Amino acid sequence: MVDNNTMMKDRKCMECGAKETDGFSCYEMFQFPLVWEHNDPELYALHFWLVSCYMIQHPSNYTKEGYQLMVNLFTEAYDHEWPTDYILRKNRELLVKIDKITNPLPNNKRKRIYKNWSMTIEDIYISGEENAISKIKRWKEQVRTELES
């Protein structure tokens, strides 16, 4: 299965390792919490963490510069416990300093490197909307830990 943002092989994402679930790729599973957050301000407050965790686990979608910006912003925000409004302001400041964040290569031309992440968007999706907040909080902790290794 191929969509605009991921490539699945043998029903697993070639980058994050998420298994195809209910016929959805990891990118398609990512769309669910994006919709759920519109119903819940507390969940929406975690939007940066949801998006950045997904981005960090799919580096082929971004330029090297864009990816490094996200990893650095994520790490700084996590380590210094920045509030959401500060993270978003900092993100805007940093984005103007780079040319392009998204990878201009067609999906099928991108180099993908598999990393066995302990938690992926699959975990958020299968836990459902009612558990999304706790799962996203756990996901950001796992991603931060695994960025160190």
BANU-589491 format. One record per residue (C-alpha): residue number from 1; x negated, y negated, z. Coordinates in steps of 0.5 Angstrom, whole numbers. Layout:
N
+-----+-------+-------+-------+
| num |    xx |    yy |    zz |
+-----+-------+-------+-------+
| NUM |     X |     Y |     Z |
...
+-----+-------+-------+-------+
END
This chain:
149
+-----+-------+-------+-------+
| num |    xx |    yy |    zz |
+-----+-------+-------+-------+
|   1 |     0 |     0 |     0 |
|   2 |    -2 |    -7 |    -2 |
|   3 |     0 |   -14 |     0 |
|   4 |    -2 |   -21 |     0 |
|   5 |    -6 |   -20 |     6 |
|   6 |    -8 |   -13 |     8 |
|   7 |   -10 |    -7 |     5 |
|   8 |    -8 |     0 |     7 |
|   9 |   -11 |     7 |     6 |
|  10 |    -8 |    13 |     8 |
|  11 |    -3 |     9 |    12 |
|  12 |    -8 |     5 |    16 |
|  13 |   -11 |    -2 |    15 |
|  14 |   -18 |    -2 |    12 |
|  15 |   -20 |    -7 |    17 |
|  16 |   -16 |    -7 |    24 |
|  17 |   -14 |     1 |    24 |
|  18 |    -7 |    -1 |    25 |
|  19 |    -3 |     5 |    23 |
|  20 |     3 |     4 |    18 |
|  21 |     9 |     4 |    22 |
|  22 |    16 |     4 |    20 |
|  23 |    14 |     3 |    13 |
|  24 |    10 |    -3 |    15 |
|  25 |     3 |    -5 |    14 |
|  26 |     0 |    -9 |    19 |
|  27 |     1 |   -16 |    16 |
|  28 |     8 |   -14 |    15 |
|  29 |     9 |   -12 |    23 |
|  30 |     5 |   -19 |    24 |
|  31 |    11 |   -22 |    21 |
|  32 |    16 |   -20 |    27 |
|  33 |    13 |   -23 |    33 |
|  34 |    13 |   -30 |    28 |
|  35 |    20 |   -29 |    28 |
|  36 |    21 |   -27 |    35 |
|  37 |    17 |   -33 |    38 |
|  38 |    23 |   -38 |    35 |
|  39 |    28 |   -35 |    40 |
|  40 |    23 |   -36 |    46 |
|  41 |    19 |   -42 |    48 |
|  42 |    15 |   -38 |    52 |
|  43 |    13 |   -33 |    47 |
|  44 |    12 |   -39 |    42 |
|  45 |     7 |   -42 |    47 |
|  46 |     3 |   -36 |    45 |
|  47 |     3 |   -37 |    38 |
|  48 |    -5 |   -39 |    38 |
|  49 |    -7 |   -33 |    41 |
|  50 |    -2 |   -28 |    37 |
|  51 |    -5 |   -32 |    30 |
|  52 |   -12 |   -32 |    32 |
|  53 |   -12 |   -25 |    35 |
|  54 |    -9 |   -22 |    28 |
|  55 |   -14 |   -27 |    24 |
|  56 |   -20 |   -24 |    28 |
|  57 |   -18 |   -17 |    26 |
|  58 |   -18 |   -19 |    19 |
|  59 |   -24 |   -23 |    17 |
|  60 |   -23 |   -21 |     9 |
|  61 |   -17 |   -26 |     9 |
|  62 |   -22 |   -32 |    11 |
|  63 |   -28 |   -35 |     9 |
|  64 |   -34 |   -34 |    13 |
|  65 |   -34 |   -41 |    15 |
|  66 |   -27 |   -41 |    17 |
|  67 |   -27 |   -34 |    20 |
|  68 |   -33 |   -37 |    25 |
|  69 |   -29 |   -43 |    26 |
|  70 |   -23 |   -38 |    29 |
|  71 |   -28 |   -34 |    33 |
|  72 |   -31 |   -40 |    36 |
|  73 |   -25 |   -43 |    38 |
|  74 |   -22 |   -37 |    40 |
|  75 |   -28 |   -36 |    45 |
|  76 |   -28 |   -43 |    47 |
|  77 |   -21 |   -43 |    49 |
|  78 |   -21 |   -36 |    52 |
|  79 |   -27 |   -38 |    56 |
|  80 |   -25 |   -45 |    59 |
|  81 |   -18 |   -43 |    59 |
|  82 |   -16 |   -49 |    55 |
|  83 |    -8 |   -51 |    55 |
|  84 |    -5 |   -50 |    48 |
|  85 |    -4 |   -57 |    46 |
|  86 |   -12 |   -58 |    47 |
|  87 |   -13 |   -52 |    43 |
|  88 |    -9 |   -54 |    37 |
|  89 |   -12 |   -61 |    38 |
|  90 |   -19 |   -58 |    37 |
|  91 |   -17 |   -53 |    32 |
|  92 |   -14 |   -60 |    28 |
|  93 |   -21 |   -63 |    29 |
|  94 |   -25 |   -57 |    27 |
|  95 |   -21 |   -55 |    21 |
|  96 |   -23 |   -62 |    17 |
|  97 |   -30 |   -60 |    18 |
|  98 |   -30 |   -54 |    13 |
|  99 |   -28 |   -54 |     6 |
| 100 |   -23 |   -48 |     6 |
| 101 |   -21 |   -43 |    11 |
| 102 |   -18 |   -37 |     7 |
| 103 |   -21 |   -33 |     2 |
| 104 |   -20 |   -35 |    -5 |
| 105 |   -22 |   -28 |    -8 |
| 106 |   -16 |   -24 |   -10 |
| 107 |   -14 |   -19 |    -5 |
| 108 |   -17 |   -13 |    -8 |
| 109 |   -24 |   -16 |    -9 |
| 110 |   -25 |   -17 |    -2 |
| 111 |   -30 |   -14 |     2 |
| 112 |   -27 |   -10 |     8 |
| 113 |   -31 |    -8 |    14 |
| 114 |   -27 |    -3 |    19 |
| 115 |   -27 |    -4 |    26 |
| 116 |   -24 |     0 |    31 |
| 117 |   -20 |    -5 |    35 |
| 118 |   -17 |    -2 |    42 |
| 119 |   -11 |    -6 |    41 |
| 120 |    -8 |    -9 |    34 |
| 121 |    -1 |   -12 |    32 |
| 122 |     2 |    -5 |    32 |
| 123 |     2 |    -5 |    39 |
| 124 |     6 |   -12 |    39 |
| 125 |    11 |    -9 |    34 |
| 126 |    12 |    -2 |    37 |
| 127 |    13 |    -5 |    44 |
| 128 |    18 |   -10 |    41 |
| 129 |    21 |   -17 |    42 |
| 130 |    22 |   -16 |    50 |
| 131 |    15 |   -14 |    51 |
| 132 |    12 |   -19 |    46 |
| 133 |     9 |   -24 |    52 |
| 134 |     6 |   -19 |    56 |
| 135 |     3 |   -15 |    50 |
| 136 |     0 |   -21 |    47 |
| 137 |    -3 |   -23 |    53 |
| 138 |    -6 |   -17 |    54 |
| 139 |    -8 |   -17 |    46 |
| 140 |   -12 |   -23 |    47 |
| 141 |   -16 |   -20 |    53 |
| 142 |   -18 |   -14 |    49 |
| 143 |   -20 |   -18 |    43 |
| 144 |   -24 |   -23 |    47 |
| 145 |   -28 |   -17 |    51 |
| 146 |   -29 |   -13 |    44 |
| 147 |   -32 |   -20 |    41 |
| 148 |   -37 |   -19 |    46 |
| 149 |   -39 |   -12 |    44 |
+-----+-------+-------+-------+
END
